[in-house]
Amino acid sequence: MGRILHSSFALLVFFAVALTLQSVQASDPELTKDFQVPAGINVADIDGTFFTSEALRNVMPNVASPFATVTTANLVAPAKAPFLAVDGLGVSMALLQFPPGTVNPPHTHPRGTELLFIIEGTLDVGLVDTTNKLFTNTLYKGDIFAFPKGLVHFQINNDKYKTVTALGGFSSSNAGLVRLPNTLFNTSAPISDKVLEISFGISGDVVKALRAQFV
């Protein structure tokens, strides 16, 4: 009986530690108080508006762009009114709007997992894992898709007539964004042409043409 209790206790401790480690890895550092009060603000002056963001209110998509319109509500965005209430809470959100034919280019979120919820329309999505395996699916209204932290993923609206609307939830107050085309071919902090030519097996003219898209 004692051995059984000892084994059960050890198993319980193991699962508790595993869950704790999983929680630490999956979210921002844990707060030791109810919420984070920004520097220079008296906690007595905080009311319900502090916990409210209007960043996603009445947002209209950019129909002239080939890319999806992504509007974020997190610790650093929008720049004029960041959502300071999520500091330390390990959550944030984005509104994604896909006019017909638009794409959210291959990108990663280095600090957070994303859950994408389809509000309206049909969206094709994909992600690539660290073994270079591609996972794709077609999502419909009400569907949810998980993009694990740090993995390259993308979305595209292949409908010629209808706009897709989706909400993205993140396991970080600032999940970060590395958009691969911009990162690799931007002109503000350029990787050398030679590195790109050798890495992709393309000519210098192709590199220059790609850079021209991100001036």
Salt bridges, closest charged atoms under 4 A:
GLU54 OE2 - ARG57 NH2 3.61
GLU114 OE1 - HIS109 NE2 3.19
GLU114 OE1 - HIS153 NE2 3.16
GLU120 OE1 - LYS141 NZ 3.53
ASP193 OD2 - LYS208 NZ 3.69
ASP193 OD1 - ARG211 NH2 2.90
